[in-house]
Amino acid sequence: MLKKIYNWSGSWTGTIIIVLVVMSFVAQAFVIPSGSMKNTLLIGDMLFVKKFSYGIPIPRIPWLEIKLLPDFNDNGHLIEGDKPKRGEIVVFRYPADEKIHFVKRCVGVGGDLIAIQNKQLLLHPHEGNDYVKQNYKKEQIVNIDNKLWVINPYKNKHPGIHNDENVQNNGLYHQELFNIAPIQVPQGEYFMMGDNRDHSNDSRFWGTVPYKYIVGTPWIIYFSWNEDKQIRWNRVFRTPTSIEADMYGKIINTNHKEGIY
């Protein structure tokens, strides 16, 4: 029996089926296409996405993006699982075109209030004022209309988050980068933002992401090279968490390109 399985797995048919199963349920290769998450994730980082982090998404034929099974639960997943948490990096399908994958950081979950003021992210968690007092430092908290808001709740924990000082509110840039009136994240949806805050095409422009579009979370970078095809050995076989740990307390120089991406 084991010999038959071994022989089958070595055949073209067996190999293709095994690869499809792994890519559908375990891990899928993903290449960082833009600089919206730098310096946490860089253009040219090639990583595996852990596809069972938030349940099991409906399997699709790779590259063709054709669903192999119906969406029985009407939530994009065969098996519902944990949901993205605040601060986690998430790979998801772009709601306006689900064949396109995006990778951003989850900054708000269902019920949270989100606002932008002078480029600063403000968060009022759905758990309320007592939760804010217990989990955030006093210097991060501001009281607005009896609601406690946290100013830039993720910057201290995730050092890759930054702004571009060259992007000023002078009418040349999208106003969503500077100010957004408070909005409430719908239940079962998530507000996503890139770490490269002034150059990220994210929920500030096209809204929140429903759970049905959530794919997984970055697992490990298996290869990385820059625009000149030079291998970045210091990033190979690293996790985003370990890369963030290296950035603490360091001045990170970032070359920004114009626009959002």
N, C-alpha and C positions, 0 to 999 in steps of 0.2 A: 504493500500500500504506500509506504513512504517513498519507495523508489518510483512509483507511478507519479506521485505528487511532484517529486524532484524532477523527473523527466518532463512533466507537463509544464512546470514553472520555467524550465529552460527553453521551451518552445516559444515561437513568436506569439502565438495566441495567449499562452500563459503569461508571458512577459507583459504584453499589452494590458491584459486584464489586471494584473498585479499593480502596474503603474497607475491605471485608472482608479483602482480602489484606493491606493495611497493618496493620490492627488485629490480624490473626492472626499475622503474621510479623515485623513491624517495630516498631511502637509502638502503645500503647493509652493512651487518656486515663484518668486515675485521679485521684480527689479524696480528699484526706486526710480521713478521717471522724472521727478522734478525736485527743486530745492525747497519745497514748502516745509519740510521737516528738518532742514539742517539747523544746527550741526549734530542733532541726535541721529538722524539718518541722512545720508548723502546720496546725490545722484551717482549711480554706478554701484551702489550697495546691492548685492544679490542675496536675498534671504529666503528662508523657509517661513511660510505662514502656518501657524498652528491652527488648524481648521476646526478643532473640537473644543476650543476655548469657550465658545458661547453657544454650544449645541452643535448639531450636525447639519450644515447647510444642504439644501437640495443639490445632489450631484449634477454636474454638467460636463459635457465633452470639452476638454481643455481646448483653448484657442477658438473653438467654434461657439462656445458658450450656449450650447443647446442643452436644455434640461433633459436628464435621463429619466426622471420620475415626476409625476405631478406634485404640486404643492398641496398635499393633503390637509395640512394644518393652516393654510393661508397665512403663514408667517415666514416663508422662505427657508424653513428648516424641517428636516425629517424628524429630528428630536430636538425639542426645546431645551436649552441649557442655561448656564449662568448668563447674566447680562453685563455689558460693559460698565465699568465703574469709573468714577471721576479720576482723571489723571492717566488712564491707561491709553496706550497707543493701539489704534484699531484699524484693521484693513476692512474696507466695506465697498459695496457697489454704489457708484454715483447715482443718486435717485433719479436724475434727469436722463440717464443712459446707463442701465444696469450692466451693460457689457464692459464698462470702464471701471477699473478698481482705483480707489483712492486710499491713502493712508494718512491719518490725522490723529490728534489727541482728543479724547473725549473730555470735554470741560463742563458738561452739564447733562444731567439725566432727567427723566420724567418728573415734572413737578417743580424743578428748580427754576429760579428767576435768573436771567442772564442780562447783563447790560455792558456797554462799552462807554467809557468816559475818558476823553483825552488819551486814547490808545490803551487805557488800562481796563483789564477785564474785571468786572464786578460779578460776584456770585452770591445769591441768597439761596442756600440749600433748602430743599423742601422739608427737611427735618425741623427747621425753625430756629429761632433765636438761641435757645438753650444749647442746641447742637453747635452753633457757631461759637458760643462762649467756651465750650468744652474742647473744641478741636482746633481753634485758630488763635494766634497771638493777638493781643490787644491792639498792637500797632497796625495790624492788617484789617481791623474792623472799623466800619463807619456806620452810623445810625441814620437811616433815611426813612422818614415817615413810620417810625417805630419798627422798621425791619432792619436787622443787622446784615450788612453786606460785607463780604470778604474781598479785599482789593488784591488782585493778582494772586489767587490762591495756590497757583502751581509753580510759580517762578522759583521759589526757594528749594522746592523738592526736585524740580526738573531743570537743570541749568542750561539745557539747550534752548529753552524758551527765551526769545529776545525780540527786540524791535530794531528797525533800521532808522538811525537818527537822521538820515538824509530825507526820509519821507516826512514831510511837514504838511500841516493842514492849510495849504495855500490855494486850494481849488484845483490843483493839478491831479489829485489822487481821489480814489473812491472814498466817499464820506463814511462808508461802513467801517473803514479802518480806524476811524477816530471816535465816532460817537454812534451808539445804537440805544434807542429807548428800551427800557426793560421789557423783555418778552418772557413768557413762561413756556418751558419745554413741554410739549405734549407727552402724556403717558405712553410708555413704550417706544419713545424716540430719544435721540441723543444729539447734543450740540457739539459739533466737531470743529477744532481749530488746529492749524499747523503751528509748529514751534517757531517757524520763521514768520512772525506775526504780520508783518507789513507786506508780505509777498505770497500769501497763502490763499488759494481759492477754496473757501470752506463755507460753513454754515452761516457765516455773516452775510453771504451773498445769495445762497440758494436754499437756506432753511435747514431744518433738523433732519436726522437720518432715522427712519423707522427700523425696528429690529429685523425686519424681513431682509434688509440689505446688508446686515452684518455678516462678515465672512470669518474673521479670526483676528489673531494678534501676531505681530512679528515674533519669531522664535529665535533664530540664530542666523547671523550673516555668514554664508558659506564662501563668499568671494566678494571682492570689492576692488574697483579700479577707478581712476579719475578720468577726466575728459581726454587726457593724453595717453590713455591706456596703460598708465603706470599702476602696478598693483599696490594697494594700500594694505600691506601685511599686518599693520597694527589693528585692522578691523576684522580680519579673517577669523572665523570661529568665535566671534564675540556676540554677546546679546546686547540689545539696546540698553538694558539696565546697567551692564558693566561699562558700556561706553559712557553713559551718563555719570557714573561714579568717577571716571577719569577726568571729567570736566569740572568737578567741584573746586571752587577757589581759584580757577584759572581764567585768564583773560583770553577769550576766544575771538579771533579775528575772522570775520565773515565777508566774503566778496559777494555783494548782492547784485543780481540782475534786475533790470526794470520790469515792472508789471507784476501780476499775480499769476500763480501757477500751482 
